[in-house]
Amino acid sequence: MKTLTLDRLSSHYDAIVAGGRVAGASTALLLARGGMRVLLIDPRPPERDTLSTHALMRGAVVQLRRWGLLDAVVESGASRIESTIFDYTGERVEVEIRDRDGVDALYAPRRTVLDPILVDAARQAGVEVAHGLRLTDLLTAPDGRIRGARVADASKRAVDVVADLVVGADGRSSRVARLSRARTERVGRFATATVYAYVPSTASECSAYTWGYAPVRE
């Protein structure tokens, strides 16, 4: 995929989206399809893996279908999910995925597949995509309104880009949220561990989501 360099950026966009993964690429895609001139920036390439579940629920699959992107997900070889299994400490309940809203199955693409599909669709919609660039600061007008962003490359060269809208889709530790002093609606504390593994399997072995539940033991 071709990506813009710092020197190729325009001085003004209708919107800058910081963060080019699922949320940012989808937002940029819809803004561009709505007629806006959009810049999408992310310091990392879309093919880079990230810690994430791959289980798309019906709402996500419906949206991909509406956007015309579901065929690309299917053609990628992503697992077709036809049922969901709930395992309550040995008691298994299987629920079939029924045809509704034009969707008769769910899909489980890896993020190394899904993210590039969304970024490529955004580019085709007219979004200017720049990987290897990061938002380092927000520009503000005298009245305090955010009016753009300072964008830098890996060598720390930076340019100021004016935009009517700046979208922070840059993750849990969002720089945009911090710089804009966005209000925190909820703070939670938790402790958990996540283990990921990829193992060889046949298509029939990957046709269901399985969710396991067990009582908490102190």
Disulfide bonds with the S-S distance in Angstrom:
none
